[in-house]
Amino acid sequence: MKLVVIPKNKHIDKFIKQNINTFIFGLDHFAINYPLLTILEIKEVLDKHPNIELFISINKNIFNKDLDQLNDVMQKLNTLPIKGVLFYDLAVLSIYQKNSFNYDLVWHQTHMVTNYNTCNYYYNKKVKYGVLASEITKDEMIEIKKNTKMHLFVFLIGHMIMSCSRRKLLTNFYESIGQKYDLTSKTITENNNEYIVNESNLGTNIITGDIINGIEYLQELNMAGIEYGIINGLNIADDILDKIVFLAQDVLNNNSSKSINELQELIGHNTGFFNKKTIYKVK
């Protein structure tokens, strides 16, 4: 398994010094919940670090008016040595199938990547990678890996996305009470759980307030053949993120129980759904 960092910005030198060489950024105007880079900034990062694996997310909802611009940016990305493009909207897949791009596609429909049958369907459509949903257990992740040729990402550490809305919920709320939204992230509490709410020109996102920590399952997922483990650095302080990456590398390379314990002391022991089966079944 390779550790993949979603950094807070394009300054990734410190992670490369820790032997991290795989990163995910969002494409400006076409992504949410990622650090955003323009085409020019992506080129600058690759020129400076030619040996990294760089994945670019295009995960906004695509409307008819966006199609020409989407085709244009996908063509421009093809001139750069990126590894792959993460997609949510099937417009990305449609354009990809009509062209001969050098990069691969990564199926990343957030809560939908939950079974190997659909993974295999997209794999047969030449989608080589998938990001597993965070709402399934590690046993289900392993089962999927056993039954698909798709290369898989697992969300290992970070604040987890709960929901997205195209609506500008914070702007609307503050307008309703006669105030102006100040463009900063907000924290809300529901049933003693905290959530981070932020808004961009693409809508509103609600994120878990605490950090999901799957470090104790890293080696088991690695042994199962899952190729990538994601550390999401967004909304995490720089010094804490640096320690997370260092300790996770030690767990991956040396199976260090000491580093597992240190990481749990640092960011908590919330394992999310890694060992929690859903009580809902589709019939």
MARMIMAR-309745 format. One record per residue (C-alpha): residue in one letter; chain; x, y, z. Coordinates in steps of 0.001 Angstrom, whole numbers. Example, Ala and Ser with C-alpha at 12.3 -4.5 7.8 and 13.67 -1.06 7.14 Angstrom:
<pts>
PT  residu  chaine        u        v        w
PT       A       A    12300    -4500     7800
PT       S       A    13670    -1060     7140
</pts>
This chain:
<pts>
PT  residu  chaine        u        v        w
PT       M       A        0        0        0
PT       K       A     1035     3557     -707
PT       L       A       58     6365     1603
PT       V       A    -1684     9178     -266
PT       V       A    -1786    12678     1195
PT       I       A    -4455    15260      470
PT       P       A    -2373    18305     1434
PT       K       A    -3662    21704     2451
PT       N       A    -1857    23474     -406
PT       K       A      656    22921    -3205
PT       H       A     3678    23101     -896
PT       I       A     4339    19367     -582
PT       D       A     8114    19320     -118
PT       K       A     7892    18264     3537
PT       F       A     5814    15208     2635
PT       I       A     8176    14197     -137
PT       K       A    11002    14317     2432
PT       Q       A     8960    11759     4396
PT       N       A     8898     9511     1294
PT       I       A     5307    10326      368
PT       N       A     5053    10514    -3403
PT       T       A     1306    10277    -4092
PT       F       A    -1046    13243    -3724
PT       I       A    -4591    14291    -4567
PT       F       A    -5595    17854    -5460
PT       G       A    -8845    19261    -6767
PT       L       A    -9122    21125   -10060
PT       D       A   -10060    24745    -9511
PT       H       A   -13749    25447   -10318
PT       F       A   -14377    21708   -10730
PT       A       A   -13856    20214    -7272
PT       I       A   -15111    20429    -3716
PT       N       A   -13518    19258     -441
PT       Y       A   -10012    19334    -1909
PT       P       A    -7177    21852    -2036
PT       L       A    -7692    23516    -5410
PT       L       A    -5103    24044    -8139
PT       T       A    -5392    25631   -11566
PT       I       A    -4000    23872   -14629
PT       L       A     -958    26146   -14433
PT       E       A     -391    25338   -10754
PT       I       A     -666    21607   -11457
PT       K       A     2036    22013   -14110
PT       E       A     4212    23933   -11650
PT       V       A     3892    21169    -9054
PT       L       A     4783    18483   -11610
PT       D       A     7695    20485   -12983
PT       K       A     9088    20844    -9479
PT       H       A     8359    17245    -8470
PT       P       A     8486    15133   -11662
PT       N       A     8582    11795    -9835
PT       I       A     5334    12052    -7891
PT       E       A     2020    10346    -8642
PT       L       A     -530    13122    -8905
PT       F       A    -4271    12521    -8979
PT       I       A    -6675    15364    -9775
PT       S       A   -10288    15434    -8589
PT       I       A   -13155    16634   -10767
PT       N       A   -16061    15933    -8432
PT       K       A   -18586    18738    -8893
PT       N       A   -21981    18145   -10455
PT       I       A   -21702    18883   -14173
PT       F       A   -24470    20774   -15974
PT       N       A   -24974    21129   -19726
PT       K       A   -23457    24597   -19652
PT       D       A   -20272    23104   -18133
PT       L       A   -19652    20454   -20787
PT       D       A   -17484    22464   -23184
PT       Q       A   -15313    23755   -20361
PT       L       A   -15076    20272   -18862
PT       N       A   -13899    18852   -22181
PT       D       A   -11367    21667   -22442
PT       V       A    -9837    21097   -19002
PT       M       A    -9715    17329   -19506
PT       Q       A    -7821    17921   -22760
PT       K       A    -5423    20277   -20955
PT       L       A    -4844    17761   -18165
PT       N       A    -3865    15262   -20853
PT       T       A     -852    17422   -21686
PT       L       A      451    16925   -18148
PT       P       A     1950    13740   -16625
PT       I       A     -794    13239   -14046
PT       K       A    -1617     9719   -12884
PT       G       A    -5374     9944   -12881
PT       V       A    -8598    11925   -12535
PT       L       A   -11121    11252    -9788
PT       F       A   -14674    11676   -11066
PT       Y       A   -18153    11921    -9575
PT       D       A   -20316    13023   -12489
PT       L       A   -20640    10569   -15386
PT       A       A   -20032    13409   -17846
PT       V       A   -16334    12928   -17046
PT       L       A   -16553     9243   -17957
PT       S       A   -18454    10061   -21161
PT       I       A   -15815    12531   -22355
PT       Y       A   -13049    10144   -21336
PT       Q       A   -14525     7327   -23437
PT       K       A   -14615     9559   -26513
PT       N       A   -10905    10371   -26272
PT       S       A    -7562     8645   -25892
PT       F       A    -6257    10222   -22714
PT       N       A    -2938     9299   -21145
PT       Y       A    -4242     9351   -17573
PT       D       A    -6522     6854   -15841
PT       L       A    -9941     7415   -14282
PT       V       A   -10766     6939   -10590
PT       W       A   -14390     6207    -9675
PT       H       A   -15114     8420    -6665
PT       Q       A   -18831     8783    -6093
PT       T       A   -18289     9227    -2348
PT       H       A   -20994     7088     -706
PT       M       A   -21652     4812    -3702
PT       V       A   -18459     2741    -4052
PT       T       A   -19702     -104    -1865
PT       N       A   -19605    -3383    -3827
PT       Y       A   -17440    -5336    -6234
PT       N       A   -20125    -5852    -8877
PT       T       A   -20283    -2129    -9623
PT       C       A   -16501    -1867    -9369
PT       N       A   -16251    -4546   -12040
PT       Y       A   -18836    -2776   -14181
PT       Y       A   -16779      412   -14189
PT       Y       A   -13533    -1520   -14591
PT       N       A   -14955    -2994   -17790
PT       K       A   -15635      612   -18857
PT       K       A   -11857     1177   -18500
PT       V       A   -12049     2830   -15082
PT       K       A    -8975     1338   -13417
PT       Y       A    -9262     2867    -9933
PT       G       A   -11909     3384    -7268
PT       V       A   -12145     5175    -3904
PT       L       A   -14068     2979    -1488
PT       A       A   -16924     4545      458
PT       S       A   -16139     5360     4078
PT       E       A   -19456     3863     5208
PT       I       A   -18458      221     4694
PT       T       A   -16456    -1988     7033
PT       K       A   -12855    -3071     6546
PT       D       A   -14101    -6648     6020
PT       E       A   -16327    -5431     3183
PT       M       A   -13379    -3519     1733
PT       I       A   -11303    -6683     1770
PT       E       A   -14138    -8662      173
PT       I       A   -14379    -6088    -2625
PT       K       A   -10624    -6274    -3229
PT       K       A   -10770   -10074    -3473
PT       N       A   -13412    -9860    -6196
PT       T       A   -12264    -7019    -8431
PT       K       A    -9247    -6108   -10523
PT       M       A    -9850    -2426    -9803
PT       H       A    -7064     -642    -7912
PT       L       A    -8569      675    -4688
PT       F       A    -8156     3664    -2401
PT       V       A    -9351     3566     1198
PT       F       A    -9997     6667     3295
PT       L       A    -7674     5981     6238
PT       I       A    -7346     9157     8321
PT       G       A    -9054    12548     8279
PT       H       A   -12297    14427     8692
PT       M       A   -14997    12540     6791
PT       I       A   -17473    14208     4448
PT       M       A   -21057    13752     5657
PT       S       A   -23038    15617     3017
PT       C       A   -22829    18195      250
PT       S       A   -25440    20593    -1039
PT       R       A   -25494    22804    -4088
PT       R       A   -27298    25389    -1959
PT       K       A   -25427    28142     -140
PT       L       A   -26760    27137     3254
PT       L       A   -24570    29381     5394
PT       T       A   -25237    32424     3220
PT       N       A   -28968    31749     3361
PT       F       A   -28934    31215     7121
PT       Y       A   -27138    34451     7881
PT       E       A   -29375    36359     5491
PT       S       A   -32401    34975     7332
PT       I       A   -31168    36521    10597
PT       G       A   -30151    39807     8990
PT       Q       A   -26417    39161     8935
PT       K       A   -23771    38563     6276
PT       Y       A   -21854    35297     6061
PT       D       A   -18152    35967     6684
PT       L       A   -16903    33093     4446
PT       T       A   -15318    31165     7361
PT       S       A   -15991    27575     8416
PT       K       A   -18538    27078    11183
PT       T       A   -19054    24378    13798
PT       I       A   -22446    22969    14704
PT       T       A   -23407    20462    17416
PT       E       A   -26025    17743    17018
PT       N       A   -26593    15026    19655
PT       N       A   -23254    15923    21294
PT       N       A   -21407    15448    17991
PT       E       A   -19607    18352    16336
PT       Y       A   -19605    18959    12600
PT       I       A   -17657    21410    10446
PT       V       A   -19711    23359     7900
PT       N       A   -18035    25283     5088
PT       E       A   -19287    26947     1936
PT       S       A   -17767    27703    -1452
PT       N       A   -19147    28926    -4750
PT       L       A   -20059    25289    -5498
PT       G       A   -22197    24820    -2398
PT       T       A   -22065    23749     1241
PT       N       A   -20226    20824     2842
PT       I       A   -20773    19197     6228
PT       I       A   -17777    17296     7642
PT       T       A   -17212    15287    10811
PT       G       A   -15763    17405    13612
PT       D       A   -13529    14624    14885
PT       I       A   -10906    12799    12864
PT       I       A   -11619     9291    11623
PT       N       A    -8637     7102    12492
PT       G       A    -8274     3730    10756
PT       I       A    -4597     3262    11566
PT       E       A    -5162      -16    13434
PT       Y       A    -6544    -1543    10218
PT       L       A    -3761     -327     7939
PT       Q       A    -1713    -3529     7935
PT       E       A    -4756    -5761     7396
PT       L       A    -5891    -3660     4444
PT       N       A    -2327    -3617     3123
PT       M       A    -2056    -7404     3332
PT       A       A    -5360    -7689     1474
PT       G       A    -3773    -5904    -1470
PT       I       A    -5534    -2533    -1266
PT       E       A    -3189     -213    -3103
PT       Y       A    -3704     3254    -1568
PT       G       A    -4469     4602     1907
PT       I       A    -5618     8239     2024
PT       I       A    -4609    10721     4716
PT       N       A    -6798    13789     4333
PT       G       A    -4995    16848     5679
PT       L       A    -7841    19335     5257
PT       N       A    -8997    20971     8510
PT       I       A    -6015    19500    10396
PT       A       A    -3312    21728    11895
PT       D       A       38    21549    10095
PT       D       A     2011    20188    13057
PT       I       A     -604    17506    13726
PT       L       A     -688    16487    10057
PT       D       A     3100    16163     9980
PT       K       A     2962    13805    12986
PT       I       A      106    11804    11451
PT       V       A     2087    11198     8250
PT       F       A     5249    10269    10168
PT       L       A     3469     7800    12454
PT       A       A     1394     6274     9642
PT       Q       A     4568     5665     7623
PT       D       A     6091     3891    10618
PT       V       A     3014     1688    10988
PT       L       A     3049      840     7274
PT       N       A     6778      160     7034
PT       N       A     7477    -1341    10452
PT       N       A     4087    -2489    11779
PT       S       A     4810     -358    14842
PT       S       A     2280     -806    17647
PT       K       A     3972     2097    19427
PT       S       A     3126     4423    16539
PT       I       A     -455     3113    16443
PT       N       A     -838     4007    20111
PT       E       A      802     7414    19638
PT       L       A    -1493     8205    16719
PT       Q       A    -4556     7210    18703
PT       E       A    -3424     9447    21563
PT       L       A    -2828    12279    19092
PT       I       A    -6099    12280    17140
PT       G       A    -8392     9929    19013
PT       H       A    -9761     6456    18446
PT       N       A   -12826     7098    16284
PT       T       A   -12708     4271    13748
PT       G       A   -15864     5368    11939
PT       F       A   -17424     2457    10058
PT       F       A   -14274      328     9764
PT       N       A   -15673    -2147    12288
PT       K       A   -19332    -1076    12400
PT       K       A   -21791    -2854    10116
PT       T       A   -24730     -877     8779
PT       I       A   -28121    -1766    10221
PT       Y       A   -29829     -991     6909
PT       K       A   -30238    -3496     4117
PT       V       A   -31441    -2937      561
PT       K       A   -33987    -5569     -469
</pts>
